[in-house]
Amino acid sequence: MPLRFPLLVVAAALTALAPSISAAPLGASLDEKIILVAPTGHEKADRDIALAQDRLRASPDLAHFERLGWTYIGKARRTLDAGYYKLAEKTADAMDARFGPTSNSLLLRGHVLDNLHHFKGAEAVARELVQKQPDAYAYALLSDALMEQGKLPAAVSACQEEMNRRPGLESYARAAHLRWLTGDLKGATEMMEMAVHASSPVDPANCAWVVTRLSGYVLQGGQAEQALKLAQSADRVAGDYPPALLAEGRALLALGRTGEAASILSRAAELNPLPEYEWWQADALRAAGQPDAADKAEAALVSTGPADDPRTFALFAATRVEERRGPAAWARTALGCAQAELQNRADPLTQDALAWAKFASGDTPGAAAAMRAALADGTRDARLLLHAGLIAQADGDPAAARADFTGAAPFAATLTPGESALLHRQPSRSSLASADRR
């Protein structure tokens, strides 16, 4: 006959067996000490962190640990400072030590992995979450991790599962990007407009993020004035928000307002000194007649770019080699960066970086093969199509080159000034057609 114990006796036994740290005072572990260090900034995100820390000190329960972790992620997204993702990870570690592994800490950890570009690890976490707790948040993380690895059909399915469970800003924005990656600019724009309508100024970071993304789609659609207005409104919502400043500078360049663009992009790069920002800054400064300042921005990019953002550095370095404004040795560095990035990330834009780096290195057949992978999902992007046209032209396929250059032309506003000059230097469509007939 099985033994039966009163419920209260079982509960008391389980409590006695729980890890001793669960009853320890808050701050007993090193991880807890780290996550409770007071923020030094004075922005709203810093006040939110301080408030979450105060609530955790008052009541060190799982919900307050979780809230602090997500507040760190919010600060990381606002400032683009990866250190706050590490603080979120430390929060997940502290949660596991005090309460044991939970879906709450697992989701937090998965977002840290995804934002630090450890996409295979993020996918593994997401799949575990889907098995344990198949909610919208688990499917959102899974969709992001799959998308970055180039597994677009599976990413679309996961996004649909998210939207079925929780339609709103995040699922609309995710669906918009997936539509863009598969060549549907109109559908991407419409979906991002839905994300903007679902946003609120009460959450300025998310509101600014989706408006900035919409600005990019609108710019690609050829509406530079509207793209500029959207970027400026995003910056007003969040204040000195680097992605919004970048979008504003790109729109100003498309409108020919190079001096203003150089100033705005320099501010963006100052706030977020990553390769994408420094590349746009350097090209804008050069277009504005400030070559010394442009050289200084490029020197900073070359110094830290391979470590900070290998994919963008590969694109930049290969472009400078093609423009004859960068040493040939940069092609080898670009190729190494692109190949390393491909180990973790295989979306169309990473495949394009590999193709472009191979082309700069003189491997035209290898570049053509990589470009076929980049184009396989139908992505319509000016940079990608410019690269595809130049590779096809060198590979002896003028018809494909003509189609690619023609496809890139309507989206040329999204190219840096240097890339735009590269596109304009290519043979006209009519001369390409004549070469094709010969």
C-alpha positions, -999 to 999 in steps of 0.1 A, spaced: 0 0 0 15 34 -10 24 58 18 4 90 20 16 121 37 -4 153 46 2 181 21 17 204 47 43 178 57 53 174 21 56 212 17 77 214 48 101 187 35 104 204 1 113 237 18 139 221 39 155 206 7 155 239 -13 189 256 -19 200 275 11 205 307 -9 167 310 -14 165 321 22 197 341 21 196 379 23 195 397 -10 230 404 -22 245 373 -6 259 361 -40 283 379 -63 258 380 -91 232 397 -69 258 422 -57 266 430 -94 230 435 -105 222 457 -75 249 482 -83 232 516 -87 231 531 -122 252 562 -127 231 578 -155 202 601 -153 179 590 -182 145 574 -177 160 540 -183 184 545 -154 155 556 -132 137 525 -142 167 503 -133 169 520 -99 132 516 -93 134 479 -102 164 474 -78 145 491 -50 115 469 -55 137 438 -56 154 449 -23 119 453 -8 107 420 -20 133 396 -35 108 374 -53 111 359 -88 89 385 -104 111 414 -92 143 397 -104 126 392 -138 115 428 -139 151 440 -133 164 417 -160 141 431 -186 148 466 -175 185 459 -182 175 446 -217 155 478 -222 185 499 -213 207 479 -237 183 484 -266 181 521 -258 218 527 -256 231 498 -278 255 491 -249 262 453 -247 272 456 -211 236 458 -201 229 425 -218 256 410 -196 238 425 -166 206 409 -178 225 376 -181 238 380 -145 202 385 -134 192 352 -150 221 336 -132 210 350 -99 174 338 -105 186 303 -112 208 302 -81 180 315 -59 149 298 -73 162 270 -96 159 271 -134 125 286 -146 109 296 -179 113 332 -167 151 331 -165 153 309 -196 135 335 -217 156 363 -203 188 343 -211 175 335 -246 171 372 -254 206 379 -241 220 352 -265 200 366 -294 210 402 -289 247 392 -285 244 374 -318 247 338 -304 219 327 -326 224 289 -323 223 291 -286 192 314 -287 175 288 -310 182 260 -285 168 280 -256 137 290 -277 130 254 -286 133 244 -250 108 272 -241 84 261 -269 83 226 -253 79 239 -218 57 270 -223 46 275 -259 35 312 -256 40 342 -279 73 351 -262 89 317 -269 78 318 -305 91 354 -309 125 344 -297 125 313 -319 115 333 -350 144 358 -344 170 331 -339 158 312 -370 157 343 -392 193 353 -383 204 319 -393 187 322 -427 160 296 -419 133 319 -432 103 295 -438 107 282 -403 111 318 -390 79 328 -407 60 299 -392 72 308 -357 63 344 -362 28 334 -373 25 313 -341 35 344 -321 10 366 -339 -18 340 -334 -12 342 -296 -3 379 -292 -9 403 -321 8 436 -315 38 458 -320 65 432 -317 48 405 -339 39 431 -365 75 445 -366 89 410 -368 66 400 -397 75 433 -415 112 424 -414 105 389 -427 84 403 -455 112 427 -464 138 398 -464 116 379 -489 113 409 -512 79 423 -502 87 460 -495 50 470 -498 39 443 -474 68 451 -450 58 488 -450 21 481 -443 30 457 -415 54 482 -399 27 509 -401 6 485 -381 34 482 -356 36 520 -354 -1 523 -348 2 497 -320 30 516 -303 27 542 -276 48 572 -265 45 558 -230 70 532 -242 94 556 -260 121 530 -268 97 506 -287 78 535 -303 111 551 -316 123 517 -328 93 509 -350 91 544 -364 128 543 -373 123 509 -390 94 524 -410 116 553 -420 140 529 -436 113 512 -456 98 545 -467 133 557 -478 137 525 -499 104 533 -514 118 566 -527 100 589 -503 130 607 -487 110 636 -473 86 613 -455 115 591 -443 131 622 -428 99 633 -410 95 598 -395 132 597 -384 129 631 -368 97 621 -350 114 589 -336 143 610 -323 118 634 -306 101 605 -289 133 589 -276 158 618 -277 193 613 -291 183 578 -302 212 566 -324 192 545 -349 168 574 -354 198 598 -360 212 573 -385 179 572 -403 177 610 -403 212 613 -417 205 588 -445 173 606 -455 192 640 -455 218 625 -478 191 612 -502 178 648 -503 212 662 -511 216 680 -477 251 667 -471 263 692 -445 233 686 -423 237 648 -428 273 649 -419 265 667 -386 237 643 -377 256 612 -386 286 623 -366 264 627 -336 250 592 -342 285 577 -345 296 595 -313 267 579 -294 271 545 -310 306 540 -324 299 509 -344 309 502 -381 276 510 -397 274 544 -381 311 552 -387 308 541 -424 279 564 -430 296 592 -410 328 589 -431 310 589 -464 288 619 -454 318 638 -442 337 632 -475 306 642 -495 304 674 -474 340 682 -483 356 672 -450 381 646 -460 403 648 -429 373 642 -406 362 614 -429 397 598 -426 395 600 -388 361 583 -388 374 555 -410 405 550 -389 382 544 -359 362 520 -379 392 500 -391 406 499 -355 376 483 -338 353 472 -367 364 436 -371 356 429 -334 325 451 -330 306 441 -361 324 416 -385 296 416 -411 295 453 -416 332 456 -415 335 430 -442 311 450 -464 329 482 -457 364 469 -463 354 451 -495 337 482 -508 368 503 -502 389 478 -521 364 480 -550 365 518 -549 403 516 -549 404 536 -517 414 508 -494 445 486 -495 442 452 -511 451 435 -477 417 446 -465 401 421 -488 416 392 -468 404 408 -435 369 412 -450 368 376 -461 379 364 -427 353 384 -410 325 373 -434 335 336 -431 336 339 -393 302 356 -392 287 329 -414 294 303 -387 267 318 -366 246 338 -390 234 328 -425 206 352 -435 207 368 -469 226 399 -457 254 377 -443 255 357 -475 259 390 -494 288 400 -472 305 367 -479 299 371 -517 312 407 -517 343 398 -497 351 369 -520 347 393 -550 371 418 -534 396 389 -529 395 380 -566 374 348 -562 346 356 -587 333 321 -591 331 318 -553 314 352 -551 288 342 -577 280 310 -558 276 329 -525 255 356 -542 231 329 -555 225 320 -518 221 356 -509 194 361 -536 176 328 -530 149 342 -507 141 372 -530 155 400 -509 154 433 -528 180 456 -513 201 482 -532 234 471 -517 228 434 -523 217 441 -559 247 464 -566 270 436 -554 251 410 -574 254 431 -606 291 437 -603 297 400 -596 276 389 -625 293 414 -648 327 401 -638 314 365 -641 305 371 -678 267 374 -674 257 408 -687 220 400 -687 220 392 -650 241 423 -643 217 445 -662 188 431 -642 206 436 -609 216 472 -617 181 480 -629 167 465 -597 191 485 -575 184 518 -591 150 526 -575 164 519 -541 197 539 -545 187 563 -518 195 536 -492 232 534 -504 260 553 -488 274 580 -511 304 558 -520 282 529 -529 259 552 -549 289 564 -569 299 528 -576 264 522 -590 264 553 -611 298 544 -626 285 511 -640 277 509 -677 242 521 -686 215 496 -691 215 502 -728 252 495 -731 248 464 -710 221 453 -734 243 459 -764 271 438 -748 246 411 -741 235 410 -778 271 408 -789 
